[in-house]
Amino acid sequence: MMKYRVILEQDEDGVYAAQVPALPACISQGASRDEAIKNIHEAIEVYLESLKEHGEPIPPSISEEVIEVAS
């Protein structure tokens, strides 16, 4: 199972844009956060399939933790 960082941003119209920094030009969007996540998940799968088909290297999976701290 591969893991990639996804950046989600909501624009002024309420649409969520999603991008994957490790996969150049792998972007998607959705009317809701859940829809954007679903769409970027599909985009990542297609992106990785294309890399495999063209014999390109697959960017490494990430391993990270998110730490929450009270402010």
Buried (B, 14 or more C-beta within 10 A) or exposed (E): EEEBEBEBEEEEEEBBBBBBEBBEEBBBBBEEEEBBBBBBEEBBEEBBEEBEEEEEEEBEEEEEEEEEEEE
